[in-house]
Amino acid sequence: MHSAKRPKRVTSWHLIGAQLGVFRRAVCMTQVELARQLGVVEETIASIEQGRRALKLDLALRVDELLDTKKALQTAVEKVPQRERFPLFAQDLVEHEQEALTLLSYQNHVVPGLLQTEEYARAVFGCMYPPLEAEVLEEWASARLERQKVLERKPRQMANFLLEEIILHRPIGGRQTLRNQIQHLRNCAELPFIGLQIMPTSREKHAGLDGPLILMETPDHDHLAYVEGQLTSYLHDDPDEVSVLQQKYGMLRSQALSPAESMGLLDDLLGDS
């Protein structure tokens, strides 16, 4: 698992989609005919059969009944691994994030996913381009909220989050959504197992200009680093590469406001709202 662009993988949704295609053809039904009987558009059936869209449980139940498949699709959907319910680009991260002993995150454009409010998360996904279909947006937003349950895990995960100050001024979702998000960050900053630091926009020296990163320590005390960019994501486990990113994160922490100063900045922003 050395650093490399994550190859495309065959997921449970590809297998379920192929299964749906087999069942449909077995009764000599076209995608158009199946879509009409289910009350959905043809593209929905095509996307599901190609594995590009997850088959919702309620739709699986209806297809099973319509095609008399003895609950085959319902059972398949219910057995999909939890990690595959997240967007493909995030699956490697989520798999390790959920069991990590420690997590260190630096973000420069949006609030880290683990600290997002529901309305802010929906607004973030609403900014994606090309735009997401409404049902995909709902799936991803729900999965993000489910992912946040890792912060309730015991024993607690020790986490530190570094945020660029500009994030606290960009009104993604509108001014009220941003204010609610800042209040949530302020509440999170009080938790003993979470460190929250803000990188002032006025800071002259900055070690994180290459972009966001996440560092994790596994239960076996291995160290991983996850970085994401346009259309790419990398999971590094090479000790030399991870060490460089750990040094970078350490420098970022020294350049950012302290946790106490960061809470003071959040208080000031809430007072100004």
C-alpha positions, 0 to 999 in steps of 0.5 A, a space after each residue: 500500500 505504498 503511495 499511489 493513485 488509488 486504482 478504480 475498484 470493483 465495488 459491491 454496487 458494481 456487483 449489485 448493478 450487474 445482478 440487477 441487469 441479469 434479473 431484468 434481462 431474464 424476464 425480457 424487460 428493457 431498462 426503459 420498461 423497468 424504469 417505467 414500472 418503478 416510476 423512475 427515469 431510465 438513467 437511474 436504472 442505467 446508472 445502477 446497473 453500471 455501478 455508478 449509483 447505489 441501489 437504495 433499499 426501498 427501490 431494491 424491495 420494489 424490484 425484488 417484488 416486481 421481478 420475483 427475485 426472492 429478496 436477492 437484491 434486498 439482501 445484497 444491499 443490506 450486506 454492503 460493507 459500511 465503507 462502501 456507503 461513502 463516496 469512492 474518493 473517501 473510502 480509503 480515508 474512512 476505513 483507517 479514520 474509523 479505527 485510528 488512535 490519533 488523527 491530525 488534520 489540516 484543511 485550507 478551504 472547508 471545515 474538516 468533515 468530522 466537524 461539519 454541521 449537517 447544514 454546512 455538509 449539505 452546502 459543501 456537497 452542493 458546491 461540487 461541480 459538476 453538480 451532484 444529483 439530489 439523491 447522491 447529495 443526500 447519500 453523501 451528506 448522510 454518510 458524512 454525519 454517520 462518519 462523525 460517530 467516530 468522535 463518540 467512540 470509546 476509547 476516545 480518538 485523540 484528534 487535532 484540527 488545523 483550519 485556515 482562518 479564511 474558512 471562518 469567513 467564507 459563507 458556504 451555505 449562507 451567513 447563518 449556516 456559517 455562524 452555526 458552524 462556527 458555534 459548533 467548532 467552538 463547542 468542539 474546541 471544549 472537548 478534552 480529546 480534540 485540539 482546534 487551532 486556527 492559522 491566521 490569514 496574516 501569518 507570513 510564513 506557512 508550511 502548508 501551501 501544498 494543500 490539506 493533509 491528514 495524518 493517522 496512527 493505526 491500532 498497530 502504531 503504523 503511521 499513515 498520511 492521506 492527501 487529496 487534490 483535484 480528481 486524485 487522492 493518495 494514502 501514504 504509508 512509506 515511513 520516509 514520506 509520512 515523516 516529511 508530512 509529519 514534520 510539515 504538520 508540526 511546523 504548521 502547529 507552531 505557526 498557528 494560533 494556540 488552542 486558547 487563542 483559537 477559541 478566542 478568535 471563534 468567540 470574537 467571530 460569534 460576537 461580531 455576527 
